[in-house]
């Protein structure tokens, strides 16, 4: 498990929360490398009833000249690693960004994981 700090808002009982934490961390690291930005604030949105790899949406914020590119990259990355984007209305909870200093090894591992998933999704 990476050192990503994450607090779920009332979703601690979700058995997939550790995977969600790691996925948020990996996608954030991938976005930073891919778009050459020092940091990105990334949030996932979910309905209270969504679990596992179901999310309502993604929001990415960075000091960058093309924020829509970063947002579409974030959405593509989550889809590639198996998430389902589905907004059916209703109350939405926010999963906060991670705050951590990752080692170069952790960043490279995250980058390789997301790139491999994107390549596979393009072949499908």
DRENTORKOL-3810 file (N, C-alpha, C; in nm, 4 decimals):
REM DRENTORKOL-3810
@n.u->0.0851; n.v->-0.1180; n.w->0.0000; ca.u->0.0000; ca.v->0.0000; ca.w->0.0000; c.u->0.0891; c.v->0.1236; c.w->0.0000
@n.u->0.0541; n.v->0.2184; n.w->-0.0807; ca.u->0.1313; ca.v->0.3412; ca.w->-0.0882; c.u->0.1005; c.v->0.4292; c.w->0.0323
@n.u->0.1793; n.v->0.5354; n.w->0.0508; ca.u->0.1554; ca.v->0.6238; ca.w->0.1648; c.u->0.0449; c.v->0.7251; c.w->0.1397
@n.u->-0.0393; n.v->0.7022; n.w->0.0410; ca.u->-0.1457; ca.v->0.7980; ca.w->0.0112; c.u->-0.2403; c.v->0.8091; c.w->0.1302
@n.u->-0.2646; n.v->0.9304; n.w->0.1736; ca.u->-0.3577; ca.v->0.9536; ca.w->0.2834; c.u->-0.4949; c.v->0.9776; c.w->0.2233
@n.u->-0.5933; n.v->0.9055; n.w->0.2745; ca.u->-0.7267; ca.v->0.9160; ca.w->0.2171; c.u->-0.8301; c.v->0.8927; c.w->0.3247
@n.u->-0.9306; n.v->0.9760; n.w->0.3278; ca.u->-1.0393; ca.v->0.9591; ca.w->0.4221; c.u->-1.1690; c.v->0.9487; c.w->0.3438
@n.u->-1.2396; n.v->0.8409; n.w->0.3610; ca.u->-1.3697; ca.v->0.8264; ca.w->0.2954; c.u->-1.4747; c.v->0.8920; c.w->0.3831
@n.u->-1.5736; n.v->0.9492; n.w->0.3220; ca.u->-1.6811; ca.v->1.0138; ca.w->0.3960; c.u->-1.7925; c.v->0.9123; c.w->0.4166
@n.u->-1.7802; n.v->0.8347; n.w->0.5236; ca.u->-1.8841; ca.v->0.7377; ca.w->0.5543; c.u->-1.8768; c.v->0.6103; c.w->0.4734
@n.u->-1.7667; n.v->0.5844; n.w->0.4046; ca.u->-1.7578; ca.v->0.4645; ca.w->0.3216; c.u->-1.6482; c.v->0.3698; c.w->0.3678
@n.u->-1.6090; n.v->0.3781; n.w->0.4948; ca.u->-1.5019; ca.v->0.2935; ca.w->0.5452; c.u->-1.5353; c.v->0.1455; c.w->0.5378
@n.u->-1.6646; n.v->0.1124; n.w->0.5318; ca.u->-1.7032; ca.v->-0.0280; ca.w->0.5279; c.u->-1.6839; c.v->-0.0906; c.w->0.3908
@n.u->-1.6550; n.v->-0.0121; n.w->0.2892; ca.u->-1.6359; ca.v->-0.0641; ca.w->0.1535; c.u->-1.5073; c.v->-0.1461; c.w->0.1484
@n.u->-1.5167; n.v->-0.2759; n.w->0.1180; ca.u->-1.3966; ca.v->-0.3598; ca.w->0.1153; c.u->-1.2997; c.v->-0.3211; c.w->0.0037
@n.u->-1.3448; n.v->-0.2397; n.w->-0.0920; ca.u->-1.2585; ca.v->-0.1980; ca.w->-0.2022; c.u->-1.1900; c.v->-0.0647; c.w->-0.1776
@n.u->-1.2069; n.v->-0.0064; n.w->-0.0588; ca.u->-1.1535; ca.v->0.1271; ca.w->-0.0347; c.u->-1.0010; c.v->0.1310; c.w->-0.0441
@n.u->-0.9324; n.v->0.0236; n.w->-0.0061; ca.u->-0.7863; ca.v->0.0220; ca.w->-0.0175; c.u->-0.7448; c.v->0.0273; c.w->-0.1642
@n.u->-0.8180; n.v->-0.0436; n.w->-0.2504; ca.u->-0.7888; ca.v->-0.0397; ca.w->-0.3937; c.u->-0.8192; c.v->0.0983; c.w->-0.4502
@n.u->-0.9273; n.v->0.1570; n.w->-0.4057; ca.u->-0.9639; ca.v->0.2905; ca.w->-0.4511; c.u->-0.8560; c.v->0.3911; c.w->-0.4140
@n.u->-0.8051; n.v->0.3804; n.w->-0.2930; ca.u->-0.6977; ca.v->0.4683; ca.w->-0.2480; c.u->-0.5758; c.v->0.4546; c.w->-0.3381
@n.u->-0.5359; n.v->0.3320; n.w->-0.3644; ca.u->-0.4197; ca.v->0.3077; ca.w->-0.4492; c.u->-0.4446; c.v->0.3575; c.w->-0.5911
@n.u->-0.5636; n.v->0.3359; n.w->-0.6423; ca.u->-0.5958; ca.v->0.3798; ca.w->-0.7782; c.u->-0.5926; c.v->0.5317; c.w->-0.7901
@n.u->-0.6473; n.v->0.6019; n.w->-0.6920; ca.u->-0.6407; ca.v->0.7483; ca.w->-0.6927; c.u->-0.4954; c.v->0.7939; c.w->-0.6914
@n.u->-0.4160; n.v->0.7314; n.w->-0.6080; ca.u->-0.2738; ca.v->0.7648; ca.w->-0.5978; c.u->-0.2026; c.v->0.7398; c.w->-0.7307
@n.u->-0.2253; n.v->0.6232; n.w->-0.7907; ca.u->-0.1570; ca.v->0.5881; ca.w->-0.9151; c.u->-0.1987; c.v->0.6790; c.w->-1.0307
@n.u->-0.3272; n.v->0.7066; n.w->-1.0419; ca.u->-0.3732; ca.v->0.7935; ca.w->-1.1509; c.u->-0.3188; c.v->0.9351; c.w->-1.1326
@n.u->-0.3163; n.v->0.9831; n.w->-1.0102; ca.u->-0.2615; ca.v->1.1166; ca.w->-0.9848; c.u->-0.1135; c.v->1.1231; c.w->-1.0223
@n.u->-0.0365; n.v->1.0227; n.w->-0.9839; ca.u->0.1062; ca.v->1.0193; ca.w->-1.0190; c.u->0.1235; c.v->1.0125; c.w->-1.1702
@n.u->0.0427; n.v->0.9303; n.w->-1.2368; ca.u->0.0494; ca.v->0.9180; ca.w->-1.3830; c.u->0.0191; c.v->1.0516; c.w->-1.4502
@n.u->-0.0846; n.v->1.1205; n.w->-1.4039; ca.u->-0.1202; ca.v->1.2504; ca.w->-1.4612; c.u->-0.0072; c.v->1.3521; c.w->-1.4460
@n.u->0.0569; n.v->1.3540; n.w->-1.3296; ca.u->0.1679; ca.v->1.4477; ca.w->-1.3070; c.u->0.2815; c.v->1.4239; c.w->-1.4055
@n.u->0.3153; n.v->1.2978; n.w->-1.4279; ca.u->0.4224; ca.v->1.2644; ca.w->-1.5219; c.u->0.3782; c.v->1.2925; c.w->-1.6650
@n.u->0.2609; n.v->1.2454; n.w->-1.7002; ca.u->0.2100; ca.v->1.2571; ca.w->-1.8371; c.u->0.1992; c.v->1.4026; c.w->-1.8824
@n.u->0.1517; n.v->1.4888; n.w->-1.7950; ca.u->0.1279; ca.v->1.6278; ca.w->-1.8321; c.u->0.2327; c.v->1.7246; c.w->-1.7779
@n.u->0.3396; n.v->1.6698; n.w->-1.7219; ca.u->0.4540; ca.v->1.7504; ca.w->-1.6755; c.u->0.4115; c.v->1.8617; c.w->-1.5801
@n.u->0.3345; n.v->1.8247; n.w->-1.4794; ca.u->0.2933; ca.v->1.9216; ca.w->-1.3780; c.u->0.3385; c.v->1.8705; c.w->-1.2412
@n.u->0.3775; n.v->1.9611; n.w->-1.1522; ca.u->0.4289; ca.v->1.9169; ca.w->-1.0221; c.u->0.3223; c.v->1.8564; c.w->-0.9311
@n.u->0.1981; n.v->1.9003; n.w->-0.9456; ca.u->0.0931; ca.v->1.8423; ca.w->-0.8618; c.u->-0.0424; c.v->1.8581; c.w->-0.9299
@n.u->-0.1294; n.v->1.7666; n.w->-0.8967; ca.u->-0.2663; ca.v->1.7675; ca.w->-0.9472; c.u->-0.3571; c.v->1.7317; c.w->-0.8312
@n.u->-0.4636; n.v->1.8020; n.w->-0.8205; ca.u->-0.5660; ca.v->1.7688; ca.w->-0.7214; c.u->-0.6747; c.v->1.6901; c.w->-0.7954
@n.u->-0.6957; n.v->1.5700; n.w->-0.7476; ca.u->-0.7871; ca.v->1.4784; ca.w->-0.8142; c.u->-0.8922; c.v->1.4314; c.w->-0.7140
@n.u->-1.0191; n.v->1.4455; n.w->-0.7503; ca.u->-1.1289; ca.v->1.4000; ca.w->-0.6671; c.u->-1.2143; c.v->1.3016; c.w->-0.7453
@n.u->-1.2647; n.v->1.2012; n.w->-0.6755; ca.u->-1.3627; ca.v->1.1098; ca.w->-0.7330; c.u->-1.4962; c.v->1.1362; c.w->-0.6658
@n.u->-1.6020; n.v->1.1243; n.w->-0.7432; ca.u->-1.7370; ca.v->1.1408; ca.w->-0.6906; c.u->-1.8093; c.v->1.0074; c.w->-0.6991
@n.u->-1.8863; n.v->0.9772; n.w->-0.5940; ca.u->-1.9653; ca.v->0.8547; ca.w->-0.5890; c.u->-2.0991; c.v->0.8825; c.w->-0.5247
@n.u->-2.1974; n.v->0.8028; n.w->-0.5649; ca.u->-2.3222; ca.v->0.8011; ca.w->-0.4900; c.u->-2.2987; c.v->0.7155; c.w->-0.3660
@n.u->-2.3734; n.v->0.7417; n.w->-0.2626; ca.u->-2.3550; ca.v->0.6686; ca.w->-0.1366; c.u->-2.3673; c.v->0.5173; c.w->-0.1571
@n.u->-2.4500; n.v->0.4732; n.w->-0.2501; ca.u->-2.4717; ca.v->0.3299; ca.w->-0.2714; c.u->-2.3661; c.v->0.2651; c.w->-0.3600
@n.u->-2.2817; n.v->0.3451; n.w->-0.4276; ca.u->-2.1820; ca.v->0.2866; ca.w->-0.5175; c.u->-2.0666; c.v->0.2263; c.w->-0.4381
@n.u->-2.0206; n.v->0.1128; n.w->-0.4832; ca.u->-1.9095; ca.v->0.0423; ca.w->-0.4191; c.u->-1.8149; c.v->-0.0099; c.w->-0.5265
@n.u->-1.7028; n.v->-0.0589; n.w->-0.4821; ca.u->-1.6083; ca.v->-0.1199; ca.w->-0.5746; c.u->-1.5581; c.v->-0.0220; c.w->-0.6782
@n.u->-1.5738; n.v->-0.0553; n.w->-0.8030; ca.u->-1.5208; ca.v->0.0251; ca.w->-0.9128; c.u->-1.6276; c.v->0.1088; c.w->-0.9822
@n.u->-1.7301; n.v->0.1431; n.w->-0.9094; ca.u->-1.8339; ca.v->0.2321; ca.w->-0.9624; c.u->-1.8099; c.v->0.3726; c.w->-0.9098
@n.u->-1.8036; n.v->0.4693; n.w->-1.0005; ca.u->-1.7882; ca.v->0.6091; ca.w->-0.9618; c.u->-1.8836; c.v->0.6942; c.w->-1.0455
@n.u->-1.9154; n.v->0.8101; n.w->-0.9935; ca.u->-2.0051; ca.v->0.9023; ca.w->-1.0621; c.u->-1.9276; c.v->0.9950; c.w->-1.1548
@n.u->-1.8090; n.v->1.0355; n.w->-1.1130; ca.u->-1.7312; ca.v->1.1269; ca.w->-1.1952; c.u->-1.5954; c.v->1.1544; c.w->-1.1356
@n.u->-1.5163; n.v->1.2299; n.w->-1.2095; ca.u->-1.3797; ca.v->1.2659; ca.w->-1.1715; c.u->-1.3648; c.v->1.4163; c.w->-1.1887
@n.u->-1.2893; n.v->1.4774; n.w->-1.1006; ca.u->-1.2560; ca.v->1.6189; ca.w->-1.1150; c.u->-1.1064; c.v->1.6326; c.w->-1.0936
@n.u->-1.0407; n.v->1.6992; n.w->-1.1857; ca.u->-0.8957; ca.v->1.7200; ca.w->-1.1750; c.u->-0.8666; c.v->1.8691; c.w->-1.1821
@n.u->-0.7788; n.v->1.9149; n.w->-1.0957; ca.u->-0.7428; ca.v->2.0555; ca.w->-1.0912; c.u->-0.5906; c.v->2.0664; c.w->-1.0905
@n.u->-0.5384; n.v->2.1438; n.w->-1.1855; ca.u->-0.3934; ca.v->2.1640; ca.w->-1.1932; c.u->-0.3661; c.v->2.3009; c.w->-1.2533
@n.u->-0.2525; n.v->2.3551; n.w->-1.2192; ca.u->-0.2074; ca.v->2.4792; ca.w->-1.2830; c.u->-0.1470; c.v->2.4385; c.w->-1.4163
@n.u->-0.2292; n.v->2.4383; n.w->-1.5178; ca.u->-0.1866; ca.v->2.3883; ca.w->-1.6468; c.u->-0.2674; c.v->2.4587; c.w->-1.7531
@n.u->-0.2103; n.v->2.4752; n.w->-1.8698; ca.u->-0.2808; ca.v->2.5482; ca.w->-1.9751; c.u->-0.3939; c.v->2.4688; c.w->-2.0395
@n.u->-0.3976; n.v->2.3377; n.w->-2.0179; ca.u->-0.5023; ca.v->2.2560; ca.w->-2.0796; c.u->-0.5697; c.v->2.1660; c.w->-1.9757
@n.u->-0.6515; n.v->2.2253; n.w->-1.8869; ca.u->-0.7123; ca.v->2.1433; ca.w->-1.7824; c.u->-0.8091; c.v->2.0385; c.w->-1.8349
@n.u->-0.8738; n.v->2.0640; n.w->-1.9486; ca.u->-0.9662; ca.v->1.9642; ca.w->-2.0032; c.u->-0.8921; c.v->1.8394; c.w->-2.0488
@n.u->-0.7695; n.v->1.8576; n.w->-2.0959; ca.u->-0.6878; ca.v->1.7422; ca.w->-2.1348; c.u->-0.6548; c.v->1.6561; c.w->-2.0136
@n.u->-0.6233; n.v->1.7214; n.w->-1.9022; ca.u->-0.5929; ca.v->1.6478; ca.w->-1.7799; c.u->-0.7173; c.v->1.5744; c.w->-1.7312
@n.u->-0.8329; n.v->1.6396; n.w->-1.7348; ca.u->-0.9566; ca.v->1.5761; ca.w->-1.6921; c.u->-0.9900; c.v->1.4565; c.w->-1.7805
@n.u->-0.9785; n.v->1.4722; n.w->-1.9119; ca.u->-1.0088; ca.v->1.3583; ca.w->-1.9997; c.u->-0.9063; c.v->1.2470; c.w->-1.9802
@n.u->-0.7818; n.v->1.2823; n.w->-1.9510; ca.u->-0.6803; ca.v->1.1810; ca.w->-1.9197; c.u->-0.7150; c.v->1.1055; c.w->-1.7928
@n.u->-0.7631; n.v->1.1768; n.w->-1.6919; ca.u->-0.8023; ca.v->1.1123; ca.w->-1.5659; c.u->-0.9185; c.v->1.0166; c.w->-1.5881
@n.u->-1.0186; n.v->1.0614; n.w->-1.6631; ca.u->-1.1335; ca.v->0.9742; ca.w->-1.6907; c.u->-1.0908; c.v->0.8504; c.w->-1.7686
@n.u->-1.0061; n.v->0.8694; n.w->-1.8696; ca.u->-0.9582; ca.v->0.7556; ca.w->-1.9494; c.u->-0.8793; c.v->0.6574; c.w->-1.8634
@n.u->-0.7984; n.v->0.7094; n.w->-1.7730; ca.u->-0.7178; ca.v->0.6230; ca.w->-1.6861; c.u->-0.8070; c.v->0.5395; c.w->-1.5949
@n.u->-0.9068; n.v->0.6023; n.w->-1.5332; ca.u->-0.9963; ca.v->0.5259; ca.w->-1.4456; c.u->-1.0761; c.v->0.4222; c.w->-1.5239
@n.u->-1.1205; n.v->0.4566; n.w->-1.6422; ca.u->-1.1916; ca.v->0.3583; ca.w->-1.7251; c.u->-1.0994; c.v->0.2424; c.w->-1.7621
@n.u->-0.9749; n.v->0.2737; n.w->-1.7944; ca.u->-0.8785; ca.v->0.1707; ca.w->-1.8358; c.u->-0.8458; c.v->0.0723; c.w->-1.7241
@n.u->-0.8477; n.v->0.1195; n.w->-1.5989; ca.u->-0.8161; ca.v->0.0276; ca.w->-1.4885; c.u->-0.9417; c.v->-0.0371; c.w->-1.4305
@n.u->-1.0520; n.v->-0.0247; n.w->-1.5050; ca.u->-1.1693; ca.v->-0.1029; ca.w->-1.4710; c.u->-1.2826; c.v->-0.0314; c.w->-1.3993
@n.u->-1.2802; n.v->0.0990; n.w->-1.3937; ca.u->-1.3889; ca.v->0.1719; ca.w->-1.3284; c.u->-1.5041; c.v->0.1943; c.w->-1.4248
@n.u->-1.6218; n.v->0.2070; n.w->-1.3681; ca.u->-1.7422; ca.v->0.2365; ca.w->-1.4442; c.u->-1.7896; c.v->0.3748; c.w->-1.4017
@n.u->-1.7982; n.v->0.4666; n.w->-1.4979; ca.u->-1.8493; ca.v->0.6012; ca.w->-1.4718; c.u->-1.9997; c.v->0.5995; c.w->-1.4945
@n.u->-2.0754; n.v->0.6233; n.w->-1.3866; ca.u->-2.2202; ca.v->0.6189; ca.w->-1.3989; c.u->-2.2840; c.v->0.7129; c.w->-1.2975
@n.u->-2.3514; n.v->0.8136; n.w->-1.3482; ca.u->-2.4214; ca.v->0.9082; ca.w->-1.2624; c.u->-2.5710; c.v->0.8860; c.w->-1.2794
@n.u->-2.6342; n.v->0.8386; n.w->-1.1744; ca.u->-2.7778; ca.v->0.8129; ca.w->-1.1808; c.u->-2.8561; c.v->0.9139; c.w->-1.0989
@n.u->-2.7918; n.v->1.0206; n.w->-1.0596; ca.u->-2.8590; ca.v->1.1222; ca.w->-0.9794; c.u->-2.8536; c.v->1.0881; c.w->-0.8319
@n.u->-2.8898; n.v->1.1814; n.w->-0.7509; ca.u->-2.8899; ca.v->1.1586; ca.w->-0.6072; c.u->-2.7679; c.v->1.2185; c.w->-0.5399
@n.u->-2.7592; n.v->1.1935; n.w->-0.4108; ca.u->-2.6513; ca.v->1.2478; ca.w->-0.3291; c.u->-2.5157; c.v->1.1962; c.w->-0.3767
@n.u->-2.4190; n.v->1.2856; n.w->-0.3808; ca.u->-2.2841; ca.v->1.2490; ca.w->-0.4244; c.u->-2.1862; c.v->1.2762; c.w->-0.3112
@n.u->-2.0986; n.v->1.1821; n.w->-0.2871; ca.u->-1.9908; ca.v->1.1976; ca.w->-0.1889; c.u->-1.8599; c.v->1.2199; c.w->-0.2628
@n.u->-1.7707; n.v->1.2930; n.w->-0.2001; ca.u->-1.6412; ca.v->1.3240; ca.w->-0.2611; c.u->-1.5329; c.v->1.2437; c.w->-0.1913
@n.u->-1.4476; n.v->1.1813; n.w->-0.2712; ca.u->-1.3300; ca.v->1.1135; ca.w->-0.2181; c.u->-1.2117; c.v->1.2072; c.w->-0.2387
@n.u->-1.1549; n.v->1.2566; n.w->-0.1303; ca.u->-1.0498; ca.v->1.3572; ca.w->-0.1415; c.u->-0.9237; c.v->1.3053; c.w->-0.2082
@n.u->-0.8454; n.v->1.3992; n.w->-0.2518; ca.u->-0.7178; ca.v->1.3709; ca.w->-0.3152; c.u->-0.6199; c.v->1.3099; c.w->-0.2160
@n.u->-0.5122; n.v->1.2577; n.w->-0.2688; ca.u->-0.4088; ca.v->1.2057; ca.w->-0.1809; c.u->-0.3031; c.v->1.3132; c.w->-0.1614
@n.u->-0.2369; n.v->1.3068; n.w->-0.0482; ca.u->-0.1295; ca.v->1.4002; ca.w->-0.0167; c.u->-0.0107; c.v->1.3157; c.w->0.0276
@n.u->0.0853; n.v->1.3000; n.w->-0.0581; ca.u->0.2010; ca.v->1.2185; ca.w->-0.0223; c.u->0.3187; c.v->1.2531; c.w->-0.1118
@n.u->0.4349; n.v->1.2311; n.w->-0.0589; ca.u->0.5556; ca.v->1.2400; ca.w->-0.1402; c.u->0.5903; c.v->1.0981; c.w->-0.1802
@n.u->0.5804; n.v->1.0703; n.w->-0.3088; ca.u->0.6085; ca.v->0.9363; ca.w->-0.3574; c.u->0.7539; c.v->0.9251; c.w->-0.3992
@n.u->0.8100; n.v->0.8080; n.w->-0.3803; ca.u->0.9458; ca.v->0.7829; ca.w->-0.4271; c.u->0.9436; c.v->0.7722; c.w->-0.5797
@n.u->1.0575; n.v->0.7854; n.w->-0.6414; ca.u->1.0669; ca.v->0.7689; ca.w->-0.7868; c.u->1.0187; c.v->0.6305; c.w->-0.8279
@n.u->1.0518; n.v->0.5309; n.w->-0.7471; ca.u->1.0086; ca.v->0.3945; ca.w->-0.7760; c.u->0.8555; c.v->0.3854; c.w->-0.7766
@n.u->0.7903; n.v->0.4459; n.w->-0.6780; ca.u->0.6446; ca.v->0.4430; ca.w->-0.6711; c.u->0.5817; c.v->0.5158; c.w->-0.7895
@n.u->0.6416; n.v->0.6279; n.w->-0.8285; ca.u->0.5903; ca.v->0.7029; ca.w->-0.9435; c.u->0.6055; c.v->0.6211; c.w->-1.0711
@n.u->0.7209; n.v->0.5590; n.w->-1.0903; ca.u->0.7437; ca.v->0.4770; ca.w->-1.2092; c.u->0.6495; c.v->0.3570; c.w->-1.2134
@n.u->0.6265; n.v->0.2947; n.w->-1.0989; ca.u->0.5349; ca.v->0.1809; ca.w->-1.0924; c.u->0.3935; c.v->0.2249; c.w->-1.1296
@n.u->0.3503; n.v->0.3381; n.w->-1.0748; ca.u->0.2168; ca.v->0.3901; ca.w->-1.1042; c.u->0.2042; c.v->0.4252; c.w->-1.2521
@n.u->0.3055; n.v->0.4911; n.w->-1.3064; ca.u->0.3034; ca.v->0.5305; ca.w->-1.4474; c.u->0.2949; c.v->0.4072; c.w->-1.5377
@n.u->0.3769; n.v->0.3073; n.w->-1.5086; ca.u->0.3772; ca.v->0.1845; ca.w->-1.5892; c.u->0.2425; c.v->0.1127; c.w->-1.5801
@n.u->0.1838; n.v->0.1088; n.w->-1.4622; ca.u->0.0543; ca.v->0.0423; ca.w->-1.4444; c.u->-0.0547; c.v->0.1090; c.w->-1.5279
@n.u->-0.0631; n.v->0.2413; n.w->-1.5223; ca.u->-0.1683; ca.v->0.3127; ca.w->-1.5940; c.u->-0.1446; c.v->0.3068; c.w->-1.7450
@n.u->-0.0197; n.v->0.3230; n.w->-1.7887; ca.u->0.0114; ca.v->0.3149; ca.w->-1.9323; c.u->-0.0248; c.v->0.1774; c.w->-1.9879
@n.u->0.0073; n.v->0.0718; n.w->-1.9132; ca.u->-0.0251; ca.v->-0.0641; ca.w->-1.9585; c.u->-0.1767; c.v->-0.0820; c.w->-1.9696
@n.u->-0.2507; n.v->-0.0311; n.w->-1.8722; ca.u->-0.3969; ca.v->-0.0421; ca.w->-1.8771; c.u->-0.4542; c.v->0.0361; c.w->-1.9954
@n.u->-0.3997; n.v->0.1536; n.w->-2.0219; ca.u->-0.4471; ca.v->0.2320; ca.w->-2.1358; c.u->-0.4181; c.v->0.1625; c.w->-2.2673
@n.u->-0.2986; n.v->0.1019; n.w->-2.2797; ca.u->-0.2654; ca.v->0.0279; ca.w->-2.4018; c.u->-0.3626; c.v->-0.0879; c.w->-2.4235
@n.u->-0.3904; n.v->-0.1618; n.w->-2.3176; ca.u->-0.4843; ca.v->-0.2743; ca.w->-2.3269; c.u->-0.6241; c.v->-0.2274; c.w->-2.3642
@n.u->-0.6672; n.v->-0.1156; n.w->-2.3077; ca.u->-0.8024; ca.v->-0.0670; ca.w->-2.3391; c.u->-0.8128; c.v->-0.0192; c.w->-2.4835
@n.u->-0.7034; n.v->0.0296; n.w->-2.5395; ca.u->-0.7047; ca.v->0.0719; ca.w->-2.6799; c.u->-0.7120; c.v->-0.0479; c.w->-2.7740
@n.u->-0.6574; n.v->-0.1607; n.w->-2.7313; ca.u->-0.6592; ca.v->-0.2813; ca.w->-2.8143; c.u->-0.7959; c.v->-0.3497; c.w->-2.8126
@n.u->-0.8733; n.v->-0.3216; n.w->-2.7110; ca.u->-1.0050; ca.v->-0.3876; ca.w->-2.6977; c.u->-1.1075; c.v->-0.3291; c.w->-2.7900
END
